[in-house]
C-alpha cells in the first residue's frame, strides 16, 4: 500500500483479490493507515488512527445478528444442525409467493435444498447435507446470518 491516505486503485486491487480467493474479510495495516474490507456485508472502512471514514448508510447493510455461542446451543441428542456456510441474507423460499423449501416436519436428504442465502446479489442454494426430519427452523426469513450460524435442527431419521 502506498502512504497516500486513499488509493482507490489499490482498494480495487484488494477487492479483486478478495473475489478471486473467495474472501469475505481483508484487513491491512501499514503504519497509521488501516484498510478493512468486508465483501458480504457490503461495507468498507478506511481510517487513520483516530479518524474513520465509512460507506454511506444507504449502502451499508443492517447489523449482523451474532452467532449463538457453542455453549448456548442446546442440541438434543440425535439431532444435527444445518449451519450457514457464508454471511448473507436467509430466505426460506425462492420468491415471496413460493412455498418454503422445507418446514418443520419435512424429511430431508443430503441433496435437498433447504434455503437460499443471498450474498452480494447472488442467491446460493443451501443443501441439507444430512438426512432426517426438520424439527426446528432457527432463523427468520429475510434475516442476516453469519458464517456458522445454525439455520435448522434435523432429527436423525
N, C-alpha and C positions, 0 to 999 in steps of 0.2 A: 504494500500500500504506500502511496506517496504521502508526504507530510502536508498536502493540501487538505483543508478542512472537509471538502466534499468532492470526491472524484467520481462522477456519475459513470464514467466508462468502467472504472474498477468495480463499482457496485453491480453493474450489468454483467460483468465477467463472473462475479460471485454468484449471481442468480443463475447464470447458465451452468456453472459448476454444480450448484445445488440440484438443478433439473437433471443434469447428466448422471449424477450419482444418487438420485432419489433421496436427497437430504431434506429434512424439514427445518432444521435449525443450523445456523452458522454464526459463530461469534469470533471476531478477530480484534485483537488489541495490539496497538503499536504506539508506545509512549502514552500520550494523553488521549490519543484517538481510539475510539471503540466503535465497531460496527457490528450490529446484531441483526440478522435477517431470519425471519420465520415464514416459510412458504405457506403452510396450510392455514395459518391464522391471518394471512394477508396483512401483516404489519411489518414495518421496517423502522429501525431507530438508529440514528447516528448521533453521537454525543462526544463532546469534550468534557473532561472531568465533571464540572458542576452543571453544565448546560446540556439539555437534551432536546432533540427535535423528533417528532413522531409523525406518522402518516395522519392526514386529516381524518377526523372522526367519521366522515361519510364512508371512508374506505376501510376503516377498522372493523373487525368482526366483534361480536359480543363476547364477553368474558367466557372462558372455557371452564366448565364445571370440573372441579378436582376429582381425580380418580379415587375410588374407595380404597383406603389403605388395606393391605392384605390381612392385617389383624382384625379389621372390622367386617371383612367378608365372611359372614357365617354361611358356609357352604354345607348343606346337609350331605350326609353320606350318599353315595351312588348318584351324585349329580356332577355335571360338568358345566363350566362357564364358557360361553362363547364371548370372546373379548374383541374389542376393536383393534384392527391391525394398523390403524392410522388415526390421525387427527382429522376431524371433519364434522359434517352435519349428518345426523342419523335420520333415515327415512324408513318407515315400515312398508311402504308401497312404492311402485314405480311412478305413480301420479296420484294427485289428490282424490280422483274418482275411482281408482283401482282398489281392489281388496288388498289387505295386508299379505305380504309373502307368507308369514306364519303368525299364529296366535296361540295363546295358552291352550294346551290340549292337543295341538298338532304333533304328529310324529315326523321327525326329520331324519334324513340320511346325510352322509358327509357332503354330497354334491348339491344338496338343497340350498337354494338362495334364501337367506333369512331376512335380509335387509339391504339397503343401499347406504353407502356413506359418500357424501359429496365432498370432494376436496379440490379446491381450485377449479371449480366448474366442471369437474369430471366426476361422473357417477360410477362408483365402484360397487359391483355386486359382491356381497359378503356371503360366503357359504358356511354351512354349519360345521363342517369338518369333524362331525361326530354323529352318532346315531342315538336316538331316544325321543322322549316326549318333552315338548316345551312346557315347563312348569312356571316360568316367570319371564316377563319382558321387563328389563331393568332400566330402560331409557325411554323417555317420551319422544314421540315423533317431532322432528324439527330441532331436537336438542343437539348442542355441540358436544362432541365426545373427544377424549384424549386417547392416545395410543394405550392399549392395555385395559381400557375401561370395560367392565363387564356389561354386556348387552342383553344376554339371555341366559337363563339357567335351564339345563337339559337334564332330565332324569334318565338314567340308563334304562333301556327297554329292550 
